[in-house]
Amino acid sequence: MFKWQPAIEHGGNLAAASQYYGIPLEQWLDLSTGINPYAYPVDRFSANVFEQLPYQTDAFQNAVLAYYGNHEFLAGNGSQQFISLLPTLLPDLPALLPELGYQEHHRYWHINGNAIVHYPALNLEQAVSAIDIALEHNPAQHLIVINPNNPSGLMFSVEQLLLWAGRLSNGATLVVDEAFVDAQPQYSMLQQPLPDNVIVLRSFGKFFGLAGVRLGFAFSHPDHTVAKKLQQWLGPWNVNGVAQALAQKALADADWQKINRERLMRMEGEAGELFQPLIQSFNGECCNEHPLFSSYVLEKETVEKLYHRFCEQGVLLRKIDYNHQHSVLRVGRYSLDQHDRIKRAVAEVATY
């Protein structure tokens, strides 16, 4: 079995891949992150964004409200910052988490010492049933939903999430991580007022293709007490001036957003046509598709082999442990000018 030597948790570590496989950094294609390959264009900035302390401006806050909706919000250094803080600030209750999903949620609830219960994350019917049973047994627990799930693509309706929020007892919170929902904003909970026991997390970098900006948001009802606690931890200059200036422009650019949503939907179909025959030939199954990534469940050894073979072609994918027998191979989107290169890599891997 091939083993990945450097510690890589989240994908995107091209430097480690380059060193391990002996392929120059500039020759790699990174499909491991699930970030939009068509990044929002970055222009020159006024010197003010570098020279002045980055208090959050009215223009920045208005742009956030116009894009996400009129909700109470806090801006942070990526949604990751809120993921790490929430377990320490919410009441000490059990946490109901997906068995497969962005690993940092599980990590910080575990570090905080909360009891953890898992629900299925591949099949919608099984997931709904498991959460219903868990909340009926104990409504005094925090429910963490990654919507859409990363990496499985599983998505719950807003109506379903509101039903669960209504079943939580006092002190319990529904945390909804919507980091990947921008490509399908009609599924966001931010379309209507939030209940007072719901926190919604959003990520700026994924849809806009600007992960290095490190900007994320936590939205809540004005009466949710955790917002004040979060503000105390964040401090006065938590979002740098460059991030504010970029977000202010990108969030207001409705034309760019529309074009990219349509383009990502087309790319989703093209990627499926390219990768699904290969995956099926290795007895794998496709999870729920998402505009920014496709995920496939295969036997662990098969994922290791495919991952290694693509790396030998200079294509970095993402492998994620699922259970004792299976792993998930996640494939991010690529730009049009990279299609032929990916097609050749898939053909080469298929001949092994």
Backbone torsions as a table, in degrees:
resi	resn	phi	psi	omega
1	MET	NA	133.7	178.1
2	PHE	-75.9	140.4	-179.5
3	LYS	-125.1	139.1	176.8
4	TRP	-85.1	120.9	-172.4
5	GLN	-81.3	-53.9	-178.5
6	PRO	-67.7	150.5	179.2
7	ALA	-75.7	110.4	179.6
8	ILE	-126.3	114.9	-175.2
9	GLU	-99.2	-36.6	-168.0
10	HIS	-121.3	6.0	-176.1
11	GLY	79.8	172.0	176.3
12	GLY	82.3	-0.8	-177.7
13	ASN	-88.5	74.6	-178.0
14	LEU	-66.6	-30.8	-179.4
15	ALA	-62.2	-44.0	178.7
16	ALA	-66.1	-41.4	178.9
17	ALA	-63.5	-41.6	179.6
18	SER	-61.2	-43.5	-179.4
19	GLN	-66.8	-42.8	-174.4
20	TYR	-71.6	-38.6	-175.4
21	TYR	-99.2	-3.5	176.5
22	GLY	68.9	27.8	178.4
23	ILE	-110.0	126.7	-177.8
24	PRO	-53.7	145.0	-174.1
25	LEU	-55.4	-40.5	-174.8
26	GLU	-72.2	-9.8	-179.0
27	GLN	-95.3	2.2	-178.4
28	TRP	-89.7	149.9	167.0
29	LEU	-114.0	125.9	-175.3
30	ASP	-100.9	106.3	174.9
31	LEU	-112.1	26.2	-172.0
32	SER	-98.5	-8.1	-168.3
33	THR	-105.7	-21.6	-175.7
34	GLY	72.2	24.9	180.0
35	ILE	-101.1	142.3	-179.4
36	ASN	-54.6	120.4	-179.9
37	PRO	-71.1	-15.5	177.4
38	TYR	-99.9	83.1	-174.7
39	ALA	-69.0	149.2	175.2
40	TYR	-61.8	134.5	-175.7
41	PRO	-64.4	136.5	-179.1
42	VAL	-104.5	120.4	179.1
43	ASP	-100.1	180.0	174.2
44	ARG	-69.9	152.0	-178.2
45	PHE	-113.5	153.2	172.3
46	SER	-63.8	147.3	178.6
47	ALA	-60.8	-21.5	-177.9
48	ASN	-60.3	-33.9	-176.2
49	VAL	-69.9	-17.2	176.9
50	PHE	-99.1	-30.2	-170.6
51	GLU	-91.8	-25.1	-175.6
52	GLN	-102.2	150.0	174.5
53	LEU	-61.0	136.8	-171.1
54	PRO	-83.6	62.7	168.9
55	TYR	-64.2	144.9	-179.5
56	GLN	-72.7	119.9	-174.9
57	THR	-80.6	160.1	175.6
58	ASP	-61.1	-37.5	-179.1
59	ALA	-63.2	-41.4	177.8
60	PHE	-64.4	-48.2	-178.5
61	GLN	-64.1	-39.0	178.6
62	ASN	-65.7	-37.2	178.0
63	ALA	-64.8	-39.9	177.8
64	VAL	-62.9	-46.6	-178.8
65	LEU	-65.2	-37.6	-179.4
66	ALA	-67.7	-34.9	-177.5
67	TYR	-83.2	-46.3	-173.4
68	TYR	-93.0	-20.3	-176.5
69	GLY	112.9	163.7	-173.6
70	ASN	-82.2	81.3	-179.4
71	HIS	-129.3	154.4	169.2
72	GLU	-62.3	135.9	-179.4
73	PHE	-147.5	157.8	169.9
74	LEU	-125.6	137.8	176.8
75	ALA	-100.8	138.3	-178.0
76	GLY	-137.9	-177.1	-178.5
77	ASN	-82.0	66.6	-175.0
78	GLY	85.2	154.1	177.0
79	SER	-64.2	-20.7	176.5
80	GLN	-54.7	-37.1	-178.8
81	GLN	-62.5	-40.3	179.6
82	PHE	-72.5	-36.0	177.8
83	ILE	-59.3	-39.7	-178.9
84	SER	-74.8	-27.7	-175.6
85	LEU	-88.8	-35.4	-171.2
86	LEU	-56.8	-43.5	-179.8
87	PRO	-59.3	-30.3	-179.1
88	THR	-80.4	-18.8	-173.7
89	LEU	-105.5	-23.9	177.7
90	LEU	-81.2	158.2	178.6
91	PRO	-54.1	150.4	-176.3
92	ASP	-77.2	87.6	-179.6
93	LEU	-129.6	163.2	174.6
94	PRO	-60.4	155.4	179.6
95	ALA	-118.5	128.1	178.8
96	LEU	-99.4	111.8	-170.2
97	LEU	-124.4	153.1	174.2
98	PRO	-68.6	143.2	-179.8
99	GLU	-70.1	-19.6	175.9
100	LEU	-133.5	126.5	-177.8
101	GLY	172.5	-178.1	180.0
102	TYR	-53.9	119.0	-166.9
103	GLN	-66.9	-21.9	-176.5
104	GLU	-67.6	-27.5	175.5
105	HIS	-61.3	-53.6	179.7
106	HIS	-60.1	-40.5	-176.0
107	ARG	-58.6	-47.9	-173.5
108	TYR	-79.6	-29.2	172.5
109	TRP	-68.6	-35.3	177.3
110	HIS	-68.2	-45.3	179.3
111	ILE	-59.8	-36.9	-178.7
112	ASN	-73.5	-12.7	176.5
113	GLY	90.6	9.0	178.6
114	ASN	-70.2	144.1	170.2
115	ALA	-65.2	137.9	-174.6
116	ILE	-121.1	131.2	174.2
117	VAL	-119.7	138.3	-177.1
118	HIS	-107.8	150.8	171.6
119	TYR	-126.7	156.0	-178.4
120	PRO	-60.2	152.3	-175.9
121	ALA	-132.7	11.2	178.7
122	LEU	-108.2	-36.0	-175.0
123	ASN	-113.7	126.2	-174.8
124	LEU	-62.8	-48.0	-177.7
125	GLU	-61.2	-42.8	179.4
126	GLN	-66.2	-39.5	-179.6
127	ALA	-65.0	-46.4	-179.8
128	VAL	-61.3	-45.0	-179.7
129	SER	-61.4	-44.3	-177.9
130	ALA	-65.5	-41.3	179.3
131	ILE	-67.7	-41.3	177.1
132	ASP	-56.9	-47.2	-179.0
133	ILE	-64.1	-43.2	-178.4
134	ALA	-62.9	-42.0	-179.0
135	LEU	-73.9	-30.3	175.5
136	GLU	-66.9	-38.3	178.6
137	HIS	-70.8	-39.2	-177.3
138	ASN	-153.0	97.7	178.6
139	PRO	-76.5	-7.9	-179.8
140	ALA	-92.0	63.0	175.2
141	GLN	-149.5	148.4	178.2
142	HIS	-75.5	136.3	177.6
143	LEU	-108.7	120.4	-179.4
144	ILE	-108.6	120.9	-178.6
145	VAL	-122.8	127.5	173.7
146	ILE	-99.7	111.7	-167.0
147	ASN	-133.3	101.0	3.4
148	PRO	-75.7	152.9	-178.0
149	ASN	-67.4	137.5	171.7
150	ASN	-113.6	108.0	26.3
151	PRO	-110.0	-1.6	-168.7
152	SER	-77.5	-19.2	-178.3
153	GLY	78.3	-0.3	179.8
154	LEU	-60.5	137.3	-177.1
155	MET	-136.9	133.4	175.6
156	PHE	-98.6	150.3	176.9
157	SER	-73.5	156.5	176.5
158	VAL	-60.3	-39.4	-179.7
159	GLU	-60.9	-40.6	179.0
160	GLN	-65.6	-42.6	179.7
161	LEU	-62.9	-40.2	178.8
162	LEU	-65.4	-36.7	176.3
163	LEU	-61.1	-45.0	179.2
164	TRP	-65.9	-40.0	178.0
165	ALA	-59.1	-37.7	180.0
166	GLY	-70.5	-16.7	-179.0
167	ARG	-95.1	-9.0	179.4
168	LEU	-74.5	142.5	179.1
169	SER	-84.2	171.8	-177.6
170	ASN	-55.7	133.5	179.4
171	GLY	95.9	-22.9	179.8
172	ALA	-85.7	145.4	-176.2
173	THR	-127.5	140.9	169.5
174	LEU	-92.2	116.0	177.4
175	VAL	-103.9	119.0	-178.4
176	VAL	-114.2	113.8	178.8
177	ASP	-90.8	105.4	-178.5
178	GLU	-104.4	38.2	-175.1
179	ALA	-58.6	-29.8	-175.6
180	PHE	-110.9	16.1	-174.0
181	VAL	-86.5	-11.1	-174.6
182	ASP	-59.6	-30.0	178.8
183	ALA	-71.5	-18.0	178.7
184	GLN	-137.4	64.6	-170.4
185	PRO	-63.5	-15.8	179.3
186	GLN	-66.1	-14.7	179.2
187	TYR	-95.4	6.4	-176.8
188	SER	-82.0	144.5	175.4
189	MET	-71.4	-12.9	-176.9
190	LEU	-79.1	6.4	177.5
191	GLN	-74.3	-17.6	-178.2
192	GLN	-140.5	170.0	178.4
193	PRO	-57.4	144.4	-178.4
194	LEU	-89.6	138.9	170.5
195	PRO	-60.3	162.6	-174.7
196	ASP	-79.8	5.9	176.7
197	ASN	-123.1	28.2	-178.2
198	VAL	-125.0	136.4	171.7
199	ILE	-124.3	128.2	179.3
200	VAL	-112.5	128.5	179.0
201	LEU	-104.6	136.4	176.5
202	ARG	-130.2	147.8	179.2
203	SER	-115.3	131.8	179.0
204	PHE	-81.0	-36.3	-165.8
205	GLY	-72.5	-26.8	-171.1
206	LYS	-73.1	-57.7	-178.4
207	PHE	-67.3	-38.3	-179.1
208	PHE	-84.2	-0.7	174.4
209	GLY	68.1	27.5	-174.2
210	LEU	-128.1	57.8	-175.3
211	ALA	-61.2	-30.5	-178.7
212	GLY	-70.1	-13.1	179.1
213	VAL	-69.1	-31.0	-178.7
214	ARG	55.8	76.5	179.2
215	LEU	-140.9	130.5	177.9
216	GLY	-149.7	170.5	-174.3
217	PHE	-137.7	149.8	170.9
218	ALA	-121.4	121.5	-179.3
219	PHE	-109.6	142.3	-178.8
220	SER	-156.2	169.1	172.0
221	HIS	-70.7	146.2	-179.3
222	PRO	-56.5	-25.9	-176.4
223	ASP	-89.1	-1.9	179.3
224	HIS	-75.3	120.1	-172.2
225	THR	-69.2	-19.4	-175.8
226	VAL	-68.2	-24.3	-178.7
227	ALA	-60.0	-43.7	179.2
228	LYS	-64.7	-37.6	178.5
229	LYS	-66.4	-40.8	178.0
230	LEU	-62.1	-42.7	-178.8
231	GLN	-59.1	-38.6	179.1
232	GLN	-63.9	-33.9	179.5
233	TRP	-78.2	-31.4	-173.9
234	LEU	-74.5	-37.9	-179.1
235	GLY	83.1	178.4	-170.6
236	PRO	-81.0	-23.1	-173.4
237	TRP	-125.7	52.1	-172.1
238	ASN	-79.8	-19.8	179.3
239	VAL	-118.1	118.0	-175.2
240	ASN	-68.0	163.0	-175.0
241	GLY	-64.2	-36.2	179.0
242	VAL	-65.0	-43.4	179.1
243	ALA	-61.3	-42.1	179.0
244	GLN	-63.7	-44.4	-178.4
245	ALA	-64.5	-42.7	178.6
246	LEU	-64.1	-47.0	-177.9
247	ALA	-63.9	-40.5	-179.6
248	GLN	-56.9	-40.1	-179.4
249	LYS	-77.3	-45.4	-175.5
250	ALA	-67.9	-41.3	-178.0
251	LEU	-66.1	-23.5	-179.8
252	ALA	-92.7	-6.1	-174.6
253	ASP	-90.0	80.0	-176.2
254	ALA	-64.9	-32.8	-180.0
255	ASP	-64.8	-47.5	178.4
256	TRP	-60.5	-42.3	-179.6
257	GLN	-61.3	-44.7	-179.1
258	LYS	-63.6	-46.6	179.8
259	ILE	-59.4	-42.2	-176.9
260	ASN	-73.7	-34.0	175.7
261	ARG	-63.2	-43.8	178.6
262	GLU	-65.1	-41.2	-179.1
263	ARG	-66.0	-41.2	179.9
264	LEU	-65.0	-36.0	177.3
265	MET	-64.1	-39.6	177.1
266	ARG	-66.0	-42.0	-179.3
267	MET	-63.8	-33.8	177.8
268	GLU	-59.2	-45.4	179.1
269	GLY	-65.7	-42.1	-179.1
270	GLU	-64.8	-41.5	-180.0
271	ALA	-65.6	-38.4	178.2
272	GLY	-62.5	-43.9	179.3
273	GLU	-62.3	-30.6	-176.6
274	LEU	-82.3	-43.0	-171.1
275	PHE	-95.2	-30.8	-173.3
276	GLN	-60.9	-41.8	177.0
277	PRO	-59.6	-38.7	178.4
278	LEU	-63.8	-47.5	-178.0
279	ILE	-62.5	-42.8	-179.5
280	GLN	-63.5	-32.8	178.9
281	SER	-66.8	-19.7	176.7
282	PHE	-104.1	18.7	177.1
283	ASN	62.5	33.3	177.2
284	GLY	-96.1	166.3	179.1
285	GLU	-126.6	142.9	177.8
286	CYS	-82.8	137.4	172.4
287	CYS	-79.9	-166.4	175.2
288	ASN	-69.1	124.7	-177.8
289	GLU	-69.4	151.8	175.1
290	HIS	-136.6	147.8	-179.1
291	PRO	-57.0	-24.7	-177.1
292	LEU	-102.8	-7.2	178.4
293	PHE	-165.3	158.3	170.0
294	SER	-122.9	141.2	-179.6
295	SER	-126.6	143.6	-176.0
296	TYR	-131.7	135.2	178.6
297	VAL	-99.0	123.0	179.7
298	LEU	-139.7	169.8	174.1
299	GLU	-61.2	147.1	-174.2
300	LYS	-53.6	-46.9	-176.8
301	GLU	-64.5	-35.3	178.3
302	THR	-65.9	-42.3	177.7
303	VAL	-60.9	-43.3	178.9
304	GLU	-59.5	-43.4	-177.7
305	LYS	-67.8	-46.6	-179.5
306	LEU	-63.5	-42.8	178.7
307	TYR	-58.3	-46.8	-180.0
308	HIS	-64.1	-42.4	-177.7
309	ARG	-66.3	-39.5	176.5
310	PHE	-67.1	-38.0	177.7
311	CYS	-61.9	-35.7	177.3
312	GLU	-64.6	-21.4	175.5
313	GLN	-93.1	4.9	-179.7
314	GLY	77.0	26.1	179.0
315	VAL	-119.3	115.9	-177.1
316	LEU	-95.0	118.7	174.2
317	LEU	-106.3	-172.1	179.8
318	ARG	-125.3	128.5	175.3
319	LYS	-113.3	136.5	-173.2
320	ILE	-133.1	128.2	177.5
321	ASP	-65.4	139.2	178.2
322	TYR	-117.0	-62.3	175.4
323	ASN	-145.2	-164.7	-174.9
324	HIS	-67.5	-28.1	-175.6
325	GLN	-102.7	-26.0	-169.8
326	HIS	-127.4	153.8	171.9
327	SER	-130.4	169.0	178.6
328	VAL	-113.2	132.5	173.1
329	LEU	-106.0	115.1	-178.4
330	ARG	-105.3	134.6	-177.7
331	VAL	-119.4	117.1	177.4
332	GLY	-79.5	176.6	-178.4
333	ARG	-85.3	156.7	-179.3
334	TYR	-130.2	157.6	-179.2
335	SER	-78.5	162.9	-175.9
336	LEU	-58.8	-38.2	-177.8
337	ASP	-72.7	-6.4	177.7
338	GLN	-100.7	-2.6	-172.5
339	HIS	-60.4	-47.2	-177.6
340	ASP	-63.2	-38.1	178.6
341	ARG	-63.9	-42.7	179.2
342	ILE	-67.1	-40.3	-179.8
343	LYS	-60.5	-42.3	178.6
344	ARG	-65.3	-39.7	179.9
345	ALA	-64.3	-42.7	178.7
346	VAL	-61.8	-43.9	179.4
347	ALA	-62.9	-39.8	179.9
348	GLU	-65.6	-43.6	179.6
349	VAL	-64.4	-36.8	-177.6
350	ALA	-65.7	-21.3	-177.9
351	THR	-85.7	-6.7	-178.0
352	TYR	-64.9	NA	NA
